[in-house]
Amino acid sequence: MKKNVFTIAPSAPFLKTFAKAFLDGEVVEGFSRKLGPLALAEATIYVPTRRAARALTDEFSRAVGASATLLPNILPLGALEETETSLIFEEGAGDELGQPLDLPLAMGDIARRMQLSELILSWARALRHAIVRVDAQGGYVVDARESFLVATTAADAWHLSGELAGLIDELIIEDINWERLDPLVLPEFDPYWRITLDFLNIAIKGWPKILDERGLVDKARRQVALIEKQSIKLREGRWQGPVVAIGSTGSNRATARLLKAIAESPKGAVVLPGLDLDLDDAAFALIGGEGEHEAAFTHPQAAMSRLLRTLQLSRAEVAPLGETSVGQRLREQFLSQALRPAEATDEWIAYRGRIDRVMLDEALAGVSLIEAADEREEALGLAIAMREVLEAPGQTAALVTPDRELARRVTAELLRWGVAVDDSGGDPLSASPAGVLARLAIACAAEDMSAASLAALLAHPGVRLGFLRDDIGRLSSLFEIGVLRSSAAGERDARVVADPARAIAMARAEARDRFAHPAKRRISAPEWEILEDLLRRLAAAFAPALALEGEHDLKSWISAHRAAIAAITAGEDARTSGEDVGALDALFDELSANATAGMRFDAESYGFFFAAVARDVRLRGPQKAHPRLKILGLLEARLMDADLMLLGGLDETVWPPQARADAFLNRPMRAALGLTPPERKLGQTAHDFTQGFARARVILSRAQKRGGAPTVASRFLQRLAALGDESWRGCVLRGQVYVDLARAIDRPLAPAPPIRRPAPRPPLELRPSSLSVTKIETLRRDPYALYAERILELAELAPIGRAAGPAETGSAIHAALELFVKAHASGKLPTGARDELRQLLRDGLKDQLDDPDFRGFARPRLEKMIDFYLRFEAGRRDSVQQIRSEIPGKLELTLGDGSPFILTARADRIELAEDGSITLIDYKTGTPPGTKEILVGFAPQLTLEAAMARRGAFDLPPDRDAIFGLYLKLGGADGGEIKPVDFAREKTTFMDVADDHFAALIALLTQFRDPATPYPARPFPKFAKSYNAYDHLARVKEWSLSGETESGA
């Protein structure tokens, strides 16, 4: 029987070539545009994808011009071999003969995944304990001490349901009887495979019953039935009008049978994409067989070879359509040779003998290879090439890549020129504005309304809470500063919404503290009232979700989730429409309609489940994308054409992808069932590569590192480089132009001048006239830090929802000791002193004691500290007349220029001894300063307090000579340490050093009264603190590494 089968060379524009040939009558004998403007509508043309259908319609429109013509009926085959759940036919009210379709409806994707997830969870619940071995009878031996860790959550089950759905579809598509699963566990297989197969027998055999109960079928089964229906009509001669299938490789049995029926139809024709007519018969015979050799599935022509056997055709019986130039023919021949089966590469020597350097250069003219250092450079180089195309009027470019990350990077890089590009792969709903808001909302409930989760939610541009966008933006900032960065909002504590009035009252009290951040102190009373209203609205929005304590069914969570989103986004200028908003609503509806009783969630597991489901919902790219640029996946790129084709991500495991192991069946099991090996995908991606590489102008790209790890160039590139030799180096040189541009585009035109150490000179009226002794230390070590804090009034905000750290612990210990000492200012300590001090510390460290880490590690040391401190007290009480705690001190000074200055301090502890001496004690929960630091004046706290005490500060009698200093280290392995400040080794006394420090202080303060005196950053690196909140403002790392070291000013 005569078969009408054609092919279009990969170098020719497929759709344009086909449209011309079809209209000219070259495809279906006796059928052309000459039959009149209505005749074309009698024809049906099947294409692989919807995108190809739209593109072919455009080609026909251009070909017929302005004349009124009804075009053929163009329908997508859906590329069943690539996306098993996609549509094969446009589903209308009836078939081609106008008869109603007598096929059950297909179960929706989400409904199907939900049912399969339920099956998986049921299996996991039945196997509650870990299986340690399988006995000789196939029974499970379990360990009750360990849990069965397969699909422990609904999110895990959702992921696994995708694998199971794919396996079910594959069995349907390849027409394999599910009963063949039974005998698969053979002696040569590990007994553990019995566990998987037992589940598959339950799931796959029970699955048809579930479908029958609902009167539905799998989408793949419906699609196969539709294909068979069309095939039968064709074989029986009941098809009205010409029918043509173009661009399909027939890589699954159902599609191949349809193509065979079309090819054998009197008015039918099949047009193959890029059948290799140049490869010799001996090499072609190695391709696409049923053997285990690599070329059977990984060669670009593997699917085509199997299709030709189904069609019972040789390549000689396939007629070419269209014409190609000499250079394009040379490119096709070069590509055929480069990718020939490995067993036949000995022919390379003969090929190189037939072709000279000039011919090889002509074959590779127009080919460029971008070899980038990493994926960022690769994306930028591709974006530059695409942007370059726009400089030529009417020129088009298409980036083809299987790498979604590369597609997103190129999209982002093009935005630097304001160019939005159509990405056929789209983006997941979970990454869209509506999807992100939904994830942030459920994260708040899952994290018990933690400060971090609330801050992230309020930062989302879709949040309104009944306010206008500008208002909620300002209020969110105030709320974060005033409430979320306060003790009112714990790290994981719902009390902030449980009692809004109490939370705001606590935050306001903190804002009134003298040490509060300036931004908190600036929040006005009316603003606090609005913040309380905002908090009440948040509490109302999340009330339904927070009421769901423990586990609840999916419908309850969806209802609470939707209620929270509705309240969060309510507002006059709220965004209520958009593709992502509609998709989110549709997802909620479908999940709710298909919720199963066995799937129950707490807030956290529901959040994971929702995120997993939303990731599988794809949204299209921007609606206002540039018309001349496209980013396409491999499936979408089939049959598409552009003036410049860019093939990106040409590294092993990317393009081609790594052969992916089946989640349920090992390789021998798949072979025993008659399923194709995973390498089939490699052959399909190889064919996609050859179709793109043969275009007139093509840019290839790869990255030498991805994710920081070295990569291996794609096997396609390795073959091309090996055969192309010197001519291939020309492709590399042409691609290097884009690499150089990518490296240069963000490079400054001139080297940035090295910056100098900042040394601001503020006017005299802005310089402080009062400092504490602790700030004097800052003035000595890092004047710039004092400038930023006191003159610029910049202060570091507390972390959002921070857990109590060392600083808070130290403050709590200071406060507890203050209360203890004031209660026992003289005399011996009472009998219950230990219990009293322990209770004071417990009260002060209440938040820290809720932390299991603190209880486990710090609490034992705290007990040692209590014992140490009580021993310290016992050793001093006999000689001490009175103890004062947390005593403020102030001393008025006159500087060298006659200006007044006030020095302040707050002494942790002052001991008045019986002999009239005074001891100043500073508590340190950290490391006390060393003697050298104190001596040279970089830790002058105790010495300046002593100088103040001698001059009558702290309500002490003046002119005392016997004044001593002592650091009391609290904490550590031994509970603490007593460190007297003693300069005997330096042959001086504490008070002599105090007097020297006081004189140096007067000189230093007088120096800073000079407007010409700067506030330099870190003038003494050796004594600078390792961490400073203002180092990034001072750009320390820039000037310390760019010519000016920290040691030089």
Rosetta blueprint (number, residue, H / E / L):
1 M L
2 K L
3 K L
4 N L
5 V E
6 F E
7 T E
8 I E
9 A L
10 P L
11 S L
12 A L
13 P L
14 F H
15 L H
16 K H
17 T H
18 F H
19 A H
20 K H
21 A H
22 F H
23 L H
24 D L
25 G L
26 E L
27 V L
28 V L
29 E L
30 G L
31 F L
32 S L
33 R H
34 K H
35 L H
36 G L
37 P L
38 L L
39 A H
40 L H
41 A H
42 E H
43 A L
44 T E
45 I E
46 Y E
47 V E
48 P L
49 T L
50 R H
51 R H
52 A H
53 A H
54 R H
55 A H
56 L H
57 T H
58 D H
59 E H
60 F H
61 S H
62 R H
63 A H
64 V H
65 G L
66 A L
67 S L
68 A L
69 T L
70 L L
71 L L
72 P L
73 N E
74 I E
75 L E
76 P E
77 L L
78 G L
79 A L
80 L L
81 E L
82 E L
83 T L
84 E L
85 T L
86 S L
87 L L
88 I L
89 F L
90 E L
91 E L
92 G L
93 A L
94 G E
95 D L
96 E L
97 L L
98 G L
99 Q L
100 P E
101 L L
102 D L
103 L L
104 P L
105 L L
106 A E
107 M L
108 G L
109 D H
110 I H
111 A H
112 R H
113 R H
114 M H
115 Q H
116 L H
117 S H
118 E H
119 L H
120 I H
121 L H
122 S H
123 W H
124 A H
125 R H
126 A H
127 L L
128 R L
129 H E
130 A E
131 I E
132 V E
133 R E
134 V E
135 D L
136 A L
137 Q L
138 G L
139 G L
140 Y E
141 V E
142 V E
143 D E
144 A E
145 R E
146 E E
147 S E
148 F L
149 L L
150 V L
151 A L
152 T L
153 T L
154 A H
155 A H
156 D H
157 A H
158 W H
159 H H
160 L H
161 S H
162 G H
163 E H
164 L H
165 A H
166 G H
167 L H
168 I H
169 D H
170 E H
171 L H
172 I H
173 I H
174 E L
175 D L
176 I L
177 N L
178 W H
179 E H
180 R H
181 L H
182 D H
183 P H
184 L H
185 V L
186 L L
187 P L
188 E L
189 F L
190 D L
191 P L
192 Y L
193 W H
194 R H
195 I H
196 T H
197 L H
198 D H
199 F H
200 L H
201 N H
202 I H
203 A H
204 I H
205 K H
206 G H
207 W H
208 P H
209 K H
210 I H
211 L H
212 D H
213 E H
214 R H
215 G L
216 L L
217 V E
218 D L
219 K H
220 A H
221 R H
222 R H
223 Q H
224 V H
225 A H
226 L H
227 I H
228 E H
229 K H
230 Q H
231 S H
232 I H
233 K H
234 L H
235 R H
236 E L
237 G L
238 R L
239 W L
240 Q L
241 G L
242 P L
243 V E
244 V E
245 A E
246 I E
247 G L
248 S L
249 T L
250 G L
251 S L
252 N L
253 R H
254 A H
255 T H
256 A H
257 R H
258 L H
259 L H
260 K H
261 A H
262 I H
263 A H
264 E H
265 S L
266 P L
267 K L
268 G E
269 A E
270 V E
271 V E
272 L E
273 P E
274 G L
275 L L
276 D L
277 L L
278 D L
279 L L
280 D L
281 D H
282 A H
283 A H
284 F H
285 A L
286 L L
287 I L
288 G L
289 G L
290 E L
291 G L
292 E L
293 H L
294 E L
295 A H
296 A H
297 F H
298 T H
299 H L
300 P L
301 Q L
302 A H
303 A H
304 M H
305 S H
306 R H
307 L H
308 L H
309 R H
310 T H
311 L H
312 Q L
313 L L
314 S L
315 R H
316 A H
317 E H
318 V L
319 A E
320 P E
321 L E
322 G L
323 E L
324 T L
325 S L
326 V H
327 G H
328 Q H
329 R H
330 L H
331 R H
332 E H
333 Q H
334 F H
335 L H
336 S H
337 Q H
338 A H
339 L L
340 R L
341 P L
342 A H
343 E H
344 A H
345 T L
346 D L
347 E H
348 W H
349 I H
350 A H
351 Y H
352 R H
353 G H
354 R H
355 I L
356 D L
357 R H
358 V H
359 M H
360 L H
361 D H
362 E H
363 A H
364 L L
365 A L
366 G L
367 V E
368 S E
369 L E
370 I E
371 E E
372 A E
373 A L
374 D L
375 E H
376 R H
377 E H
378 E H
379 A H
380 L H
381 G H
382 L H
383 A H
384 I H
385 A H
386 M H
387 R H
388 E H
389 V H
390 L L
391 E L
392 A L
393 P L
394 G L
395 Q L
396 T L
397 A E
398 A E
399 L E
400 V E
401 T L
402 P L
403 D L
404 R H
405 E H
406 L H
407 A H
408 R H
409 R H
410 V H
411 T H
412 A H
413 E H
414 L H
415 L H
416 R H
417 W H
418 G L
419 V L
420 A L
421 V L
422 D E
423 D E
424 S L
425 G L
426 G L
427 D E
428 P E
429 L H
430 S H
431 A H
432 S L
433 P H
434 A H
435 G H
436 V H
437 L H
438 A H
439 R H
440 L H
441 A H
442 I H
443 A H
444 C H
445 A H
446 A H
447 E L
448 D L
449 M L
450 S L
451 A H
452 A H
453 S H
454 L H
455 A H
456 A H
457 L H
458 L H
459 A L
460 H L
461 P L
462 G L
463 V L
464 R L
465 L L
466 G L
467 F L
468 L L
469 R H
470 D H
471 D H
472 I H
473 G H
474 R H
475 L H
476 S H
477 S H
478 L H
479 F H
480 E H
481 I H
482 G H
483 V H
484 L H
485 R L
486 S L
487 S L
488 A L
489 A L
490 G L
491 E L
492 R L
493 D L
494 A L
495 R H
496 V H
497 V H
498 A H
499 D L
500 P H
501 A H
502 R H
503 A H
504 I H
505 A H
506 M H
507 A H
508 R H
509 A H
510 E H
511 A H
512 R L
513 D L
514 R L
515 F L
516 A L
517 H L
518 P H
519 A H
520 K H
521 R H
522 R L
523 I L
524 S L
525 A H
526 P H
527 E H
528 W H
529 E H
530 I H
531 L H
532 E H
533 D H
534 L H
535 L H
536 R H
537 R H
538 L H
539 A H
540 A H
541 A H
542 F H
543 A H
544 P H
545 A H
546 L H
547 A L
548 L L
549 E L
550 G L
551 E L
552 H E
553 D E
554 L H
555 K H
556 S H
557 W H
558 I H
559 S H
560 A H
561 H H
562 R H
563 A H
564 A H
565 I H
566 A H
567 A H
568 I H
569 T H
570 A L
571 G L
572 E L
573 D L
574 A L
575 R L
576 T L
577 S L
578 G L
579 E H
580 D H
581 V H
582 G H
583 A H
584 L H
585 D H
586 A H
587 L H
588 F H
589 D H
590 E H
591 L H
592 S H
593 A H
594 N L
595 A L
596 T L
597 A L
598 G L
599 M L
600 R E
601 F E
602 D L
603 A H
604 E H
605 S H
606 Y H
607 G H
608 F H
609 F H
610 F H
611 A H
612 A H
613 V H
614 A H
615 R H
616 D L
617 V L
618 R E
619 L E
620 R L
621 G L
622 P L
623 Q L
624 K L
625 A L
626 H L
627 P L
628 R L
629 L E
630 K E
631 I E
632 L E
633 G L
634 L H
635 L H
636 E H
637 A H
638 R L
639 L L
640 M L
641 D L
642 A L
643 D L
644 L E
645 M E
646 L E
647 L E
648 G L
649 G L
650 L L
651 D E
652 E L
653 T E
654 V L
655 W L
656 P L
657 P E
658 Q L
659 A L
660 R L
661 A L
662 D L
663 A L
664 F L
665 L L
666 N L
667 R H
668 P H
669 M H
670 R H
671 A H
672 A H
673 L H
674 G L
675 L L
676 T L
677 P L
678 P L
679 E L
680 R H
681 K H
682 L H
683 G H
684 Q H
685 T H
686 A H
687 H H
688 D H
689 F H
690 T H
691 Q H
692 G H
693 F H
694 A L
695 R L
696 A L
697 R L
698 V E
699 I E
700 L E
701 S E
702 R E
703 A E
704 Q L
705 K E
706 R E
707 G L
708 G L
709 A E
710 P E
711 T L
712 V L
713 A E
714 S L
715 R H
716 F H
717 L H
718 Q H
719 R H
720 L H
721 A H
722 A H
723 L H
724 G H
725 D H
726 E H
727 S H
728 W H
729 R H
730 G H
731 C H
732 V H
733 L H
734 R H
735 G H
736 Q H
737 V H
738 Y H
739 V H
740 D H
741 L H
742 A H
743 R H
744 A H
745 I L
746 D L
747 R L
748 P L
749 L L
750 A L
751 P L
752 A L
753 P L
754 P L
755 I L
756 R L
757 R L
758 P L
759 A L
760 P L
761 R L
762 P L
763 P L
764 L H
765 E H
766 L H
767 R L
768 P L
769 S L
770 S E
771 L E
772 S E
773 V H
774 T H
775 K H
776 I H
777 E H
778 T H
779 L H
780 R H
781 R H
782 D L
783 P H
784 Y H
785 A H
786 L H
787 Y H
788 A H
789 E H
790 R H
791 I H
792 L L
793 E L
794 L L
795 A L
796 E L
797 L L
798 A L
799 P L
800 I L
801 G L
802 R L
803 A L
804 A L
805 G L
806 P H
807 A H
808 E H
809 T H
810 G H
811 S H
812 A H
813 I H
814 H H
815 A H
816 A H
817 L H
818 E H
819 L H
820 F H
821 V H
822 K H
823 A H
824 H L
825 A L
826 S L
827 G L
828 K L
829 L L
830 P L
831 T L
832 G L
833 A H
834 R H
835 D H
836 E H
837 L H
838 R H
839 Q H
840 L H
841 L H
842 R H
843 D H
844 G H
845 L L
846 K H
847 D H
848 Q H
849 L H
850 D L
851 D L
852 P H
853 D H
854 F H
855 R H
856 G H
857 F H
858 A H
859 R H
860 P H
861 R H
862 L H
863 E H
864 K H
865 M H
866 I H
867 D H
868 F H
869 Y H
870 L H
871 R H
872 F H
873 E H
874 A H
875 G H
876 R H
877 R L
878 D L
879 S L
880 V E
881 Q E
882 Q E
883 I E
884 R E
885 S E
886 E E
887 I E
888 P E
889 G E
890 K E
891 L E
892 E E
893 L E
894 T E
895 L L
896 G L
897 D L
898 G L
899 S L
900 P E
901 F E
902 I E
903 L E
904 T E
905 A E
906 R E
907 A E
908 D E
909 R E
910 I E
911 E E
912 L E
913 A E
914 E L
915 D L
916 G L
917 S L
918 I E
919 T E
920 L E
921 I E
922 D E
923 Y E
924 K E
925 T L
926 G L
927 T L
928 P L
929 P L
930 G L
931 T H
932 K H
933 E H
934 I H
935 L H
936 V L
937 G L
938 F L
939 A L
940 P L
941 Q H
942 L H
943 T H
944 L H
945 E H
946 A H
947 A H
948 M H
949 A H
950 R H
951 R L
952 G L
953 A H
954 F H
955 D H
956 L L
957 P L
958 P L
959 D L
960 R L
961 D L
962 A L
963 I E
964 F E
965 G E
966 L E
967 Y E
968 L E
969 K E
970 L E
971 G L
972 G L
973 A L
974 D L
975 G L
976 G E
977 E E
978 I E
979 K E
980 P E
981 V L
982 D L
983 F L
984 A L
985 R L
986 E L
987 K L
988 T L
989 T L
990 F H
991 M H
992 D H
993 V H
994 A H
995 D H
996 D H
997 H H
998 F H
999 A H
1000 A H
1001 L H
1002 I H
1003 A H
1004 L H
1005 L H
1006 T H
1007 Q H
1008 F L
1009 R L
1010 D L
1011 P L
1012 A L
1013 T L
1014 P L
1015 Y L
1016 P L
1017 A L
1018 R L
1019 P L
1020 F L
1021 P H
1022 K H
1023 F H
1024 A L
1025 K L
1026 S L
1027 Y L
1028 N L
1029 A L
1030 Y L
1031 D L
1032 H L
1033 L L
1034 A L
1035 R L
1036 V H
1037 K H
1038 E H
1039 W H
1040 S H
1041 L H
1042 S L
1043 G L
1044 E L
1045 T L
1046 E L
1047 S L
1048 G L
1049 A L
